[in-house]
């Protein structure tokens, strides 16, 4: 009986480990920059970006009265995002998505910290610790939390304070300029793991939504890709679901983390990209891409 119990415990442990591994948003992609939203309900959201190339972490606490505009949800204060998301059953995922759209960079992870320690770094560590013991509200797996705890201990942290934002023109006469905030931070979020690939991308806006192709171009450019073309199609060629295309299976596997994992575009269509696009990757933006923003 004792050995049967031991066997069952081991098998359960292995099963849980496999589940956590499969749910990971970081394991297997450690060479890429990883962005995270740290959410304190009803108080605010902070953006954290881990750069494995430089071994640094950028911390940006958003002003609580900052208003962000979402294509699908309108304009809301950043502090209210979590509460708005709870009406649909997942406040953390909703806030993560809207921060992603606002920053124009992928934000694959989120942590919800119910007790505010008034420090972004302390909130980050508290959220990661809760994730390790299974008490936190997050989409990170245990393996993700372990890796980020290690980075939190070994990386150099840099927090962007309000004075720096004033000098950069992001805050002017007590007014926030979101477009300047995106420009200011975007220049500091280049992903060397992506940029070294030197891939070129052409974007076809097949959503019927004006500007959605340019939004996707901002995403990919901030990420480190070279966007060479943005074009729209007429109503007869609109798509419900976005898709991407590249010429070889090897390249499809190399880029799957970006287009499949970060942007949720599914598996690539492996087919030669037409010469008229002058790119190695073709992205057709469908109506579902509005959910990225």
C-alpha positions in Angstrom: 0.0 0.0 0.0 2.8 2.4 0.9 4.5 1.9 -2.5 1.2 2.4 -4.3 0.7 5.7 -2.5 4.2 6.8 -3.4 3.7 5.9 -7.0 0.4 7.8 -7.1 2.0 10.9 -5.5 4.9 10.8 -8.0 2.5 10.4 -11.0 0.4 13.3 -9.8 3.5 15.4 -9.3 4.7 14.5 -12.8 1.2 15.4 -14.3 1.1 18.7 -12.5 4.7 19.5 -13.7 3.7 18.7 -17.3 0.7 20.9 -17.1 2.7 23.8 -15.7 5.3 23.3 -18.4 2.7 23.4 -21.2 1.0 26.5 -19.7 4.3 28.4 -19.5 4.6 31.6 -21.5 8.3 32.0 -20.9 10.0 28.5 -20.8 11.7 27.8 -24.1 11.8 31.4 -25.1 14.3 32.8 -22.6 16.3 34.7 -25.2 13.4 37.1 -25.8 12.4 40.2 -23.9 9.5 39.4 -21.6 6.9 42.0 -20.7 4.6 41.8 -17.7 1.7 43.8 -16.3 1.7 44.1 -12.5 -1.9 45.0 -11.4 -3.1 46.4 -8.1 -6.9 46.4 -8.3 -8.5 49.8 -8.1 -5.1 51.5 -7.6 -3.0 51.1 -10.7 -1.0 49.1 -13.2 2.8 48.9 -13.7 4.7 47.7 -16.7 7.8 45.6 -16.2 10.1 44.5 -19.0 12.9 42.0 -18.6 15.7 42.2 -21.1 17.8 39.0 -21.1 20.4 40.5 -23.5 21.3 43.3 -21.2 20.2 41.6 -18.0 18.1 44.6 -17.0 14.5 45.2 -16.0 12.6 48.4 -16.8 9.9 49.4 -14.4 7.1 51.9 -15.4 4.4 52.7 -12.9 1.5 54.3 -14.8 -0.1 57.4 -13.4 -3.5 56.3 -11.8 -5.4 59.1 -13.7 -3.9 58.1 -17.1 -6.7 57.5 -19.6 -6.2 54.9 -22.3 -8.3 54.4 -25.4 -9.2 50.9 -26.5 -10.7 50.1 -29.9 -13.1 47.6 -28.4 -13.9 49.2 -25.0 -13.6 53.0 -25.4 -11.6 55.2 -23.0 -11.1 54.3 -19.4 -8.7 55.3 -16.6 -5.9 52.8 -16.2 -6.7 52.2 -12.6 -10.2 50.9 -13.5 -9.1 48.3 -16.0 -9.0 45.4 -13.6 -12.5 46.1 -12.2 -13.9 46.4 -15.8 -12.4 43.0 -16.7 -14.0 41.3 -13.7 -17.4 41.9 -15.3 -16.3 39.5 -18.0 -14.8 37.0 -15.5 -11.1 37.8 -15.8 -9.8 41.2 -14.6 -6.1 40.4 -15.0 -6.3 39.2 -18.6 -8.4 42.2 -19.6 -6.0 44.7 -18.0 -3.0 42.9 -19.6 -4.7 43.1 -23.0 -5.4 46.8 -22.7 -1.9 47.7 -21.5 -0.6 45.7 -24.4 -2.6 47.8 -26.8 -1.7 51.0 -25.2 2.1 50.3 -25.1 2.1 48.7 -28.6 4.3 45.9 -27.4 3.4 42.3 -26.6 2.6 41.8 -22.9 2.2 38.1 -22.5 2.2 37.9 -18.7 0.3 39.5 -15.8 0.3 39.4 -12.0 -2.5 40.6 -9.7 -1.3 41.8 -6.3 -4.2 42.5 -3.9 -2.0 44.3 -1.3 -0.2 47.4 -2.5 3.3 47.8 -1.1 3.8 51.2 -2.8 6.8 49.8 -4.7 6.7 48.3 -8.2 9.6 46.0 -7.4 8.1 44.8 -4.1 4.7 44.2 -5.8 6.5 42.2 -8.5 8.2 40.0 -6.0 5.1 39.5 -3.9 3.1 38.5 -7.0 5.8 36.0 -8.1 6.0 34.5 -4.6 2.2 34.1 -4.5 2.4 32.4 -7.9 4.9 29.9 -6.6 2.6 28.8 -3.8 -0.5 28.7 -6.0 -2.2 31.7 -4.4 -1.7 34.4 -6.9 -4.0 35.5 -9.7 -1.8 35.2 -12.8 -1.4 33.5 -16.1 2.2 32.6 -15.3 3.1 29.0 -14.6 5.3 27.9 -11.7 8.2 27.6 -14.0 7.7 31.1 -15.3 7.6 32.4 -11.7 10.8 30.6 -10.9 12.6 32.1 -13.9 11.3 35.6 -13.2 12.3 35.3 -9.5 15.8 34.5 -10.7 15.8 37.5 -13.0 14.5 39.7 -10.2 17.4 38.7 -8.1 20.1 39.0 -10.7 19.0 41.8 -13.1 19.7 45.5 -12.7 16.4 47.4 -12.2 15.6 50.8 -13.5 12.4 52.6 -12.6 11.1 55.5 -14.7 9.9 58.2 -12.3 7.7 61.2 -12.9 10.6 63.7 -13.1 12.1 61.7 -16.0 8.7 61.7 -17.8 8.4 65.5 -17.3 11.9 66.0 -18.9 10.9 63.8 -21.8 7.7 65.8 -22.4 5.4 62.9 -21.5 4.0 65.0 -18.7 3.4 68.6 -19.4 1.5 71.1 -17.3 0.1 68.2 -15.3 -1.3 66.7 -18.5 -0.2 63.3 -19.7 0.5 62.6 -23.4 0.1 58.9 -24.0 1.5 59.1 -27.5 4.8 60.5 -26.1 4.8 57.9 -23.4 4.6 55.2 -26.1 7.4 56.8 -28.1 9.6 57.3 -25.0 9.3 53.8 -23.7 9.1 52.1 -27.1 12.6 53.3 -28.0 13.8 51.4 -24.9 12.1 48.1 -25.5 13.9 46.8 -28.6 14.1 43.0 -28.4 17.6 41.9 -29.5 16.4 38.3 -29.6 13.9 39.3 -32.3 16.0 42.1 -33.9 18.9 39.8 -34.7 16.7 37.8 -37.0 16.5 40.8 -39.4 13.2 39.5 -40.7 11.1 41.8 -43.0 7.3 41.9 -42.7 4.5 43.1 -45.0 1.1 43.7 -43.5 -2.2 43.5 -45.3 -5.1 45.1 -43.3 -8.0 42.7 -44.1 -10.1 43.7 -41.0 -12.1 46.6 -42.5 -11.0 48.6 -39.5 -9.1 51.8 -40.4 -5.7 52.0 -38.8 -5.6 48.4 -37.6 -2.8 47.6 -40.0 -0.7 50.5 -38.8 -1.4 49.4 -35.2 0.0 46.0 -36.0 3.0 47.7 -37.7 3.7 49.6 -34.5 3.6 46.4 -32.5 6.1 44.6 -34.8 8.4 47.6 -35.2 8.6 48.1 -31.4 9.3 44.4 -31.1 12.3 44.6 -33.4 11.0 43.5 -36.8 11.4 45.5 -40.0 7.9 46.4 -41.4 8.4 47.3 -45.1 4.7 47.7 -46.2 1.2 48.3 -44.9 -1.7 47.9 -47.3 -5.4 47.6 -47.1 -7.8 45.5 -49.1 -11.4 46.1 -50.3 -14.4 44.7 -48.5 -14.6 41.6 -50.7 -11.3 40.4 -49.3 -11.9 40.9 -45.5 -10.9 38.2 -43.1 -12.5 37.1 -39.8 -9.3 35.6 -38.5 -5.7 36.9 -38.9 -3.1 34.8 -40.5 0.6 34.8 -41.3 2.7 33.3 -44.1 6.3 32.5 -44.6 8.3 30.5 -47.2 9.8 27.6 -45.2 8.9 25.3 -42.4 12.2 26.2 -40.6 11.4 29.9 -40.6 7.8 29.2 -39.5 9.1 27.3 -36.5 11.7 30.1 -35.7 9.0 32.8 -35.8 6.2 30.9 -34.2 6.9 32.4 -30.8 6.3 35.9 -32.2 3.3 35.4 -34.4 1.8 32.3 -32.8 2.5 32.8 -29.1 2.6 36.5 -28.7 0.0 37.6 -31.2 -2.1 34.4 -31.3 -2.2 34.1 -35.1 -2.0 30.3 -35.0 0.3 28.2 -37.2 2.0 29.7 -40.2 0.9 29.1 -43.8 4.1 27.8 -45.3 4.1 29.2 -48.8 6.3 31.5 -50.8 5.5 35.2 -50.2 4.9 37.0 -53.4 7.7 39.2 -54.8 5.4 42.2 -54.8 5.5 42.2 -50.9 9.4 42.4 -50.8 9.4 40.6 -47.4 10.0 37.2 -45.8 6.8 37.3 -43.8 3.3 38.3 -44.8 0.7 39.1 -42.2 -3.0 39.4 -43.1 -4.7 41.3 -40.2 -8.3 40.1 -39.7 -11.2 41.4 -37.6 -10.0 39.4 -34.6 -6.9 41.6 -34.3 -9.0 44.2 -32.6 -8.7 42.1 -29.4 -5.0 42.8 -29.3 -5.8 46.4 -28.5 
